């Protein structure tokens, strides 16, 4: 990014996706003076999950947001895996309303990967970020999510091949602390744990001459 933005919006399909994909970026830019706002679209709610699961993840998310320095957050409370059942125009408007309220320079969205919620929310987020009004975000990026993004079928579905990298070497500890808040979500499975997240950031850093980095697909950059 050319300079530190004043306002950033991160669209998170579920509590923890924002930290897995952009926890270092959030921590870095919030400490550089940016106001970071997060919209969590879905969550572990009935009918697939007991409502207590969502209350637990909500509590965990708020702790993680505090660690990362998030200024504002909102939870739409759409049941997980059922986002696609929400009327398209309604979902688009809910996401668009949040973005327009914040008026950010930067919007960061989930990559359309193995999880159906991620794909539907990606589509709705891009509708909300269309450059059709003066205050449209000038930078739109997509982040990778462990246990979902890298499970796309190679050569058949979109591959996450990033063009933009953010050095988070000085903020990897904050990302680890934020991830550790999600004890109900982040487990010891090889595909979804703190060690795997740190290893990924170490790999992304090794590609770019720094210790730790987060990677993003560029959707739009206007300068």
Backbone bond lengths (Angstrom), bond angles and torsions (degrees), N, CA, C in turn:
res aa  C-N    CA-C-N  psi(-1)  N-CA   C-N-CA  omega(-1)  CA-C   N-CA-C  phi
1 X - - - 1.453 - - 1.524 109.67 -
2 X 1.327 116.53 142.51 1.450 120.30 -171.55 1.523 111.43 -63.94
3 X 1.296 118.42 -42.25 1.462 123.08 177.67 1.522 107.88 -148.08
4 X 1.317 115.11 167.77 1.459 118.43 -179.33 1.522 110.15 -65.99
5 X 1.330 118.35 123.85 1.470 121.09 -179.29 1.523 110.99 -73.48
6 X 1.329 114.87 158.91 1.461 120.02 177.88 1.522 111.85 -87.45
7 X 1.328 116.96 -34.11 1.465 120.89 -177.01 1.530 109.42 -137.92
8 X 1.328 114.96 130.78 1.469 122.53 179.80 1.520 108.46 -128.15
9 X 1.318 116.87 135.58 1.465 121.96 172.03 1.525 108.05 -114.91
10 X 1.329 115.62 132.56 1.462 122.12 174.78 1.523 107.81 -115.69
11 X 1.328 116.20 124.85 1.459 121.32 176.94 1.524 108.00 -96.18
12 X 1.321 116.26 120.35 1.460 121.66 -177.14 1.522 110.28 -116.96
13 X 1.330 118.97 121.12 1.461 119.56 178.29 1.531 112.75 -59.65
14 X 1.342 116.67 -43.64 1.465 121.84 -178.35 1.525 109.06 -138.40
15 X 1.334 117.60 158.17 1.459 119.30 174.46 1.524 110.35 -58.58
16 X 1.281 117.70 123.32 1.470 131.89 177.40 1.516 112.98 111.28
17 X 1.342 118.77 -23.81 1.463 119.96 179.03 1.523 111.02 -59.45
18 X 1.330 116.46 -40.38 1.468 120.85 -178.23 1.522 111.47 -63.20
19 X 1.330 116.92 -35.89 1.458 120.65 -178.68 1.521 110.91 -78.29
20 X 1.327 117.02 -41.34 1.460 120.71 176.59 1.526 110.94 -59.50
21 X 1.333 116.54 -44.15 1.457 120.04 -173.80 1.503 115.43 -87.38
22 X 1.337 117.50 -31.87 1.463 119.54 -171.81 1.525 112.95 -144.21
23 X 1.318 117.32 22.60 1.467 120.27 -177.80 1.517 113.46 -61.42
24 X 1.325 116.43 -35.93 1.464 119.62 177.92 1.511 111.96 -70.89
25 X 1.330 116.33 -43.03 1.470 120.57 177.18 1.519 110.85 -60.68
26 X 1.340 116.12 -45.84 1.464 120.06 179.86 1.525 110.33 -58.92
27 X 1.329 116.32 -47.36 1.462 120.71 -179.01 1.521 111.57 -63.09
28 X 1.324 116.17 -42.07 1.472 119.80 -178.84 1.516 111.92 -65.01
29 X 1.330 117.07 -54.65 1.458 118.78 -172.56 1.524 112.48 -73.57
30 X 1.328 118.19 -27.90 1.466 118.76 175.29 1.525 110.29 -64.48
31 X 1.329 116.08 -33.95 1.463 119.76 178.73 1.516 112.56 -82.61
32 X 1.317 116.74 -11.77 1.457 120.80 173.99 1.529 111.39 -94.68
33 X 1.347 116.02 7.14 1.459 120.08 172.86 1.514 116.21 107.25
34 X 1.320 117.95 -2.14 1.465 119.92 -179.95 1.528 110.68 -78.19
35 X 1.326 115.47 147.59 1.457 121.35 171.67 1.533 107.54 -92.87
36 X 1.323 116.01 112.44 1.459 121.15 -177.75 1.526 109.57 -101.77
37 X 1.319 116.04 126.44 1.467 122.09 178.96 1.525 108.42 -119.89
38 X 1.330 115.79 142.44 1.463 120.97 -177.30 1.521 109.99 -124.84
39 X 1.332 115.70 131.29 1.459 121.88 172.32 1.520 107.97 -109.44
40 X 1.340 116.34 116.73 1.458 121.95 176.13 1.525 107.55 -99.25
41 X 1.314 116.26 116.33 1.459 120.63 -170.07 1.518 112.53 -82.63
42 X 1.323 117.29 -43.07 1.456 121.33 -171.66 1.527 110.54 -126.55
43 X 1.333 115.82 176.23 1.458 119.79 179.78 1.510 111.70 -171.70
44 X 1.323 115.95 171.96 1.458 122.30 -178.36 1.531 110.06 -78.03
45 X 1.323 114.11 88.62 1.465 122.28 -175.69 1.527 110.11 -125.17
46 X 1.349 117.07 163.33 1.466 119.95 173.64 1.534 110.09 -57.57
47 X 1.325 118.42 148.71 1.461 126.50 15.93 1.526 115.46 -91.54
48 X 1.335 119.40 -11.99 1.463 120.13 -176.80 1.523 112.77 -80.07
49 X 1.326 116.54 -26.99 1.457 121.02 -176.12 1.519 110.55 -129.45
50 X 1.303 115.41 154.70 1.456 120.92 172.99 1.526 108.96 -70.57
51 X 1.313 117.41 143.32 1.462 121.52 -178.47 1.524 112.44 -57.66
52 X 1.334 116.82 -25.94 1.465 120.17 179.35 1.524 111.20 -63.49
53 X 1.347 116.43 -30.16 1.454 119.55 178.14 1.528 110.65 -61.02
54 X 1.328 115.32 -41.88 1.459 118.73 -178.92 1.524 110.55 -68.64
55 X 1.312 117.60 -42.09 1.463 120.27 -179.93 1.527 110.19 -60.70
56 X 1.330 116.60 -37.32 1.461 120.30 177.70 1.517 110.73 -65.40
57 X 1.331 116.74 -47.93 1.464 119.76 -178.71 1.525 111.74 -67.73
58 X 1.332 117.45 -31.29 1.462 121.42 176.44 1.528 110.27 -63.86
59 X 1.321 115.95 -44.83 1.464 121.12 178.09 1.524 110.35 -62.70
60 X 1.332 116.42 -42.64 1.459 120.86 179.49 1.527 111.17 -64.12
61 X 1.344 115.98 -42.52 1.456 120.37 -179.19 1.522 111.33 -60.98
62 X 1.309 116.96 -44.09 1.461 120.09 -178.25 1.531 111.50 -64.37
63 X 1.325 116.44 -35.10 1.471 119.55 175.33 1.524 110.52 -66.28
64 X 1.341 116.38 -43.64 1.467 120.81 179.27 1.523 110.83 -63.69
65 X 1.336 116.70 -41.31 1.459 120.77 -179.58 1.535 110.54 -62.80
66 X 1.306 116.21 -39.38 1.471 119.82 179.59 1.524 110.35 -63.03
67 X 1.324 116.50 -42.69 1.467 120.46 179.27 1.516 110.88 -61.91
68 X 1.326 116.74 -41.87 1.466 120.67 -176.72 1.521 113.30 -79.26
69 X 1.324 117.54 -15.07 1.454 120.69 178.04 1.515 114.70 91.10
70 X 1.326 116.40 26.49 1.464 121.54 179.91 1.530 110.01 -68.69
71 X 1.327 116.60 134.03 1.465 121.15 -177.36 1.528 112.92 -88.28
72 X 1.334 116.71 -35.65 1.459 120.30 -174.95 1.521 108.96 -145.01
73 X 1.334 116.29 144.54 1.463 120.39 176.20 1.524 109.70 -147.18
74 X 1.325 114.11 154.71 1.453 120.11 177.08 1.526 108.04 -145.27
75 X 1.327 116.29 147.84 1.457 122.33 -177.83 1.528 108.34 -125.03
76 X 1.340 116.55 117.90 1.467 120.12 -177.12 1.526 113.06 -79.08
77 X 1.318 117.18 -20.21 1.476 122.85 173.00 1.533 112.98 62.44
78 X 1.321 115.96 42.50 1.465 120.64 170.70 1.527 107.77 -88.85
79 X 1.328 118.89 131.80 1.469 119.95 -177.86 1.524 112.54 -56.89
80 X 1.322 115.83 138.55 1.460 122.16 -179.94 1.521 110.91 -59.25
81 X 1.328 115.38 142.69 1.467 127.08 -177.97 1.524 113.09 70.39
82 X 1.335 117.35 3.53 1.455 120.61 -177.92 1.526 112.63 -120.48
83 X 1.318 115.65 13.82 1.461 119.12 179.17 1.526 110.51 -61.11
84 X 1.326 116.85 -35.22 1.467 120.50 -178.67 1.524 112.89 -66.61
85 X 1.333 116.93 -15.05 1.461 120.43 177.86 1.525 111.96 -83.87
86 X 1.320 116.89 -12.48 1.463 121.02 176.14 1.523 108.68 -73.72
87 X 1.304 116.95 138.28 1.460 120.93 178.63 1.523 109.61 -55.46
88 X 1.328 116.36 131.38 1.465 121.24 -174.01 1.519 111.99 -54.90
89 X 1.313 117.14 -46.62 1.464 120.14 -178.12 1.529 111.48 -63.40
90 X 1.330 116.59 -34.63 1.463 120.84 179.12 1.525 111.19 -68.59
91 X 1.335 116.39 -46.38 1.463 120.15 179.12 1.523 110.44 -62.64
92 X 1.316 116.85 -46.34 1.461 120.66 178.71 1.528 111.21 -56.05
93 X 1.325 116.19 -42.94 1.462 120.02 -177.48 1.526 111.90 -68.47
94 X 1.332 117.42 -40.32 1.465 119.95 -179.76 1.523 110.78 -61.63
95 X 1.318 116.16 -43.06 1.463 119.55 179.64 1.525 110.06 -71.09
96 X 1.323 116.51 -43.14 1.460 120.81 179.93 1.523 111.90 -61.87
97 X 1.335 117.10 -41.18 1.464 120.71 -179.54 1.526 111.17 -60.99
98 X 1.343 116.27 -40.69 1.466 120.09 -179.81 1.524 109.93 -65.50
99 X 1.322 116.57 -44.99 1.460 120.43 -179.15 1.528 110.80 -63.62
100 X 1.323 116.69 -43.95 1.462 119.79 -178.86 1.528 111.29 -66.55
101 X 1.318 116.69 -34.12 1.471 119.89 177.97 1.523 111.18 -62.82
102 X 1.331 116.82 -40.06 1.464 121.22 -177.99 1.525 111.31 -81.57
103 X 1.350 116.86 -33.49 1.465 122.41 -176.50 1.529 111.40 54.88
104 X 1.327 116.98 59.53 1.464 119.82 -175.93 1.525 113.16 -83.00
105 X 1.319 115.45 156.42 1.460 119.84 168.97 1.528 110.52 -79.59
106 X 1.335 115.98 -29.63 1.464 122.03 -174.45 1.525 109.82 -125.11
107 X 1.334 116.28 132.77 1.463 121.73 171.65 1.525 107.83 -124.97
108 X 1.325 115.61 133.11 1.459 121.57 -177.52 1.532 107.59 -120.09
109 X 1.323 115.96 124.57 1.464 121.68 -170.89 1.527 110.11 -123.79
110 X 1.329 117.76 161.93 1.470 120.18 178.64 1.525 111.77 -74.05
111 X 1.314 116.54 144.99 1.460 121.78 173.74 1.538 108.65 -70.64
112 X 1.338 118.17 141.38 1.479 120.42 -178.61 1.530 111.62 -75.64
113 X 1.322 116.22 90.55 1.461 121.10 -171.22 1.522 112.97 -113.31
114 X 1.318 116.35 -149.43 1.454 122.84 -172.70 1.526 113.39 -63.13
115 X 1.325 118.05 -29.19 1.466 121.01 -176.07 1.525 109.99 -83.35
116 X 1.308 117.32 126.50 1.468 120.96 -177.46 1.521 111.84 -60.13
117 X 1.329 117.86 -35.83 1.466 119.75 177.71 1.529 110.70 -61.21
118 X 1.324 116.50 -41.20 1.462 120.18 -179.45 1.533 110.72 -61.80
119 X 1.327 116.27 -41.40 1.460 120.04 -177.83 1.532 111.40 -67.23
120 X 1.319 116.01 -44.85 1.467 119.77 -178.60 1.529 110.60 -67.03
121 X 1.319 116.56 -40.86 1.469 120.57 -178.94 1.524 110.98 -70.50
122 X 1.316 117.03 -34.11 1.474 120.24 173.26 1.525 110.09 -57.83
123 X 1.328 117.21 -49.59 1.459 121.23 -179.33 1.532 111.20 -59.58
124 X 1.321 115.95 -46.80 1.463 119.93 -178.72 1.527 111.38 -65.38
125 X 1.326 116.41 -37.10 1.465 120.32 -179.91 1.522 111.25 -65.59
126 X 1.329 116.45 -39.26 1.464 118.88 179.36 1.524 111.43 -68.46
127 X 1.318 116.75 -34.02 1.465 119.33 173.90 1.527 109.49 -61.81
128 X 1.329 115.76 -42.88 1.465 120.38 -179.00 1.526 112.22 -67.49
129 X 1.339 116.90 -23.89 1.469 120.80 -177.08 1.525 113.28 -99.83
130 X 1.322 117.61 9.09 1.459 119.42 179.63 1.536 110.51 -56.11
131 X 1.332 117.11 138.44 1.478 119.82 -177.99 1.526 111.85 -80.00
132 X 1.315 115.11 63.76 1.462 120.15 -175.48 1.525 112.96 -109.55
133 X 1.309 117.56 -0.05 1.462 120.00 178.51 1.525 108.94 -142.91
134 X 1.308 116.93 160.76 1.461 123.10 -171.29 1.517 112.07 -58.31
135 X 1.325 117.01 -35.51 1.455 120.69 -175.31 1.537 112.70 -93.11
136 X 1.307 118.38 14.82 1.467 120.56 178.49 1.527 110.03 -58.41
137 X 1.339 117.57 143.54 1.467 119.84 -179.59 1.520 111.59 -60.55
138 X 1.319 115.99 138.44 1.456 121.78 -177.65 1.526 112.34 -85.71
139 X 1.316 116.29 -20.88 1.469 120.62 179.04 1.523 108.54 -128.56
140 X 1.332 116.40 126.09 1.462 122.33 176.80 1.530 107.70 -129.38
141 X 1.321 115.76 124.27 1.465 121.87 -176.76 1.520 109.83 -128.53
142 X 1.329 116.49 157.22 1.467 121.83 174.82 1.525 109.19 -120.13
143 X 1.328 116.45 136.64 1.465 121.81 -177.78 1.528 111.76 -105.32
144 X 1.332 115.47 160.32 1.461 121.64 178.34 1.523 109.73 -96.54
145 X 1.331 116.10 146.25 1.460 121.84 -178.10 1.525 109.64 -124.51
146 X 1.305 116.47 119.13 1.466 120.60 177.51 1.526 111.17 -53.82
147 X 1.314 115.49 142.18 1.462 126.35 176.51 1.512 112.89 78.16
148 X 1.339 117.98 0.92 1.462 120.57 178.14 1.528 111.61 -133.52
149 X 1.324 116.65 -54.45 1.458 120.86 -174.07 1.523 112.36 -60.60
150 X 1.324 116.92 -38.23 1.463 120.18 -173.87 1.522 112.55 -89.24
151 X 1.328 116.76 8.06 1.466 120.49 176.26 1.525 112.72 -100.64
152 X 1.331 118.35 2.81 1.464 119.93 174.87 1.525 110.33 -62.47
153 X 1.311 116.56 150.22 1.467 121.29 -178.28 1.526 109.90 -77.18
154 X 1.333 118.48 116.64 1.475 121.35 -176.81 1.522 112.30 -58.99
155 X 1.321 115.07 134.02 1.450 120.66 176.85 1.517 115.20 79.16
156 X 1.323 116.52 -9.77 1.460 121.14 179.47 1.526 110.29 -110.68
157 X 1.334 115.38 -43.70 1.460 121.83 179.52 1.525 109.61 -110.83
158 X 1.330 117.68 167.46 1.469 119.91 178.88 1.529 111.97 -57.98
159 X 1.310 116.38 138.48 1.466 121.91 177.11 1.523 109.23 -103.20
160 X 1.324 115.91 142.49 1.463 120.01 178.71 1.524 108.61 -84.15
161 X 1.318 116.30 97.38 1.464 122.92 177.47 1.524 106.23 -118.86
162 X 1.333 117.94 97.98 1.475 121.38 -169.09 1.520 113.52 -75.20
163 X 1.341 114.16 152.37 1.457 121.98 175.61 1.535 112.76 -114.60
164 X 1.321 117.26 -17.72 1.462 120.63 -176.09 1.530 109.25 -126.85
165 X 1.329 115.40 135.45 1.456 121.34 -178.07 1.521 109.50 -128.63
166 X 1.323 116.10 136.96 1.463 121.45 179.57 1.521 108.49 -113.71
167 X 1.311 116.40 123.65 1.462 122.56 179.31 1.530 108.82 -70.40
168 X 1.323 116.17 116.01 1.470 120.27 179.37 1.525 111.32 -118.23
169 X 1.335 116.38 22.99 1.460 120.70 -175.88 1.523 112.72 -54.04
170 X 1.321 116.49 -39.93 1.472 120.90 -178.45 1.522 112.73 -82.03
171 X 1.343 117.03 -1.32 1.468 120.44 -173.38 1.527 112.57 -126.81
172 X 1.325 117.02 6.27 1.463 119.57 -178.09 1.531 110.85 -65.01
173 X 1.328 117.56 -32.50 1.462 119.49 179.19 1.527 110.78 -67.07
174 X 1.330 117.06 -38.81 1.463 120.15 176.95 1.525 110.43 -65.19
175 X 1.322 116.97 -39.25 1.463 119.78 177.28 1.522 110.39 -62.47
176 X 1.326 117.61 -42.97 1.460 121.15 178.32 1.525 110.93 -61.95
177 X 1.325 116.80 -42.22 1.464 120.63 179.23 1.525 110.96 -63.73
178 X 1.335 116.17 -41.38 1.465 119.76 179.10 1.527 110.69 -65.86
179 X 1.325 116.78 -43.28 1.467 119.82 178.04 1.527 111.85 -62.51
180 X 1.318 116.41 -35.59 1.465 119.63 -178.96 1.526 112.25 -65.95
181 X 1.344 117.01 -18.28 1.467 119.83 176.19 1.520 110.97 -66.80
182 X 1.331 116.62 -28.17 1.464 121.65 -175.21 1.529 111.19 -87.19
183 X 1.315 116.39 59.34 1.462 119.20 -177.80 1.526 112.44 -65.42
184 X 1.326 118.12 -24.25 1.461 120.67 179.18 1.527 112.01 -83.60
185 X 1.322 117.25 -14.06 1.461 121.36 -175.41 1.529 112.80 -111.69
186 X 1.316 116.41 -41.87 1.461 121.08 -177.03 1.523 108.14 -92.81
187 X 1.329 116.53 116.97 1.460 119.91 -177.22 1.524 110.02 -117.46
188 X 1.320 116.23 -168.19 1.461 120.72 -176.55 1.522 112.68 -94.01
189 X 1.334 117.65 9.41 1.453 119.74 176.35 1.532 108.93 -64.25
190 X 1.322 118.15 143.66 1.470 120.59 -176.28 1.522 113.22 -55.76
191 X 1.330 117.79 -31.95 1.456 120.58 -174.46 1.520 113.82 -85.31
192 X 1.318 117.82 -12.70 1.468 119.40 -174.15 1.527 110.12 -148.24
193 X 1.307 114.85 78.46 1.460 119.82 179.03 1.520 108.36 -150.77
194 X 1.320 115.72 168.05 1.459 120.22 -177.80 1.518 110.57 -64.41
195 X 1.335 117.41 -40.13 1.466 120.36 179.56 1.526 111.34 -59.40
196 X 1.331 116.79 -40.91 1.465 120.16 179.41 1.522 110.63 -66.48
197 X 1.325 116.64 -38.44 1.467 120.31 178.92 1.524 111.28 -64.80
198 X 1.328 116.07 -42.83 1.467 120.37 178.28 1.532 110.17 -65.80
199 X 1.341 116.67 -40.29 1.461 120.00 179.15 1.531 111.19 -62.61
200 X 1.338 116.26 -40.22 1.459 119.96 178.48 1.525 110.79 -63.60
201 X 1.338 116.85 -44.03 1.463 119.71 179.79 1.531 111.10 -66.61
202 X 1.330 115.66 -32.50 1.480 119.38 176.34 1.521 110.28 -67.06
203 X 1.317 116.96 -41.29 1.455 121.18 177.13 1.521 111.04 -63.69
204 X 1.327 117.15 -46.99 1.464 120.21 178.88 1.531 110.62 -62.00
205 X 1.311 116.79 -35.92 1.459 119.63 175.64 1.514 111.94 -65.17
206 X 1.339 116.40 -40.69 1.466 120.17 -179.16 1.517 112.15 -63.89
207 X 1.335 116.51 -23.87 1.463 120.16 177.54 1.523 112.44 -76.29
208 X 1.334 116.39 -12.79 1.465 119.45 -169.43 1.523 114.22 -136.05
209 X 1.320 117.44 18.28 1.451 119.72 173.34 1.506 115.35 74.14
210 X 1.334 117.83 22.52 1.462 120.99 174.33 1.527 109.09 -131.92
211 X 1.307 116.96 172.47 1.465 119.72 -175.58 1.517 111.43 -76.44
212 X 1.319 117.00 -49.79 1.468 121.86 179.80 1.523 109.52 -132.63
213 X 1.321 116.47 141.40 1.463 120.97 177.21 1.521 109.64 -147.93
214 X 1.331 115.41 158.88 1.459 122.47 169.15 1.516 107.85 -112.99
215 X 1.328 115.32 145.67 1.465 121.12 -173.61 1.520 110.67 -112.30
216 X 1.330 116.34 147.86 1.455 121.49 -177.11 1.527 110.71 -142.88
217 X 1.335 115.13 144.33 1.456 121.23 168.11 1.528 107.76 -82.97
218 X 1.313 115.72 137.20 1.460 120.47 178.83 1.526 109.19 -90.61
219 X 1.301 115.70 121.11 1.465 121.66 174.99 1.524 109.58 -96.77
220 X 1.324 115.72 -42.07 1.469 119.68 178.67 1.521 109.80 -157.93
221 X 1.320 116.03 135.71 1.457 122.19 168.07 1.512 107.76 -136.51
222 X 1.313 117.56 118.67 1.460 122.95 178.08 1.521 107.89 -115.56
223 X 1.322 116.18 123.93 1.463 119.97 -179.94 1.525 109.47 -126.31
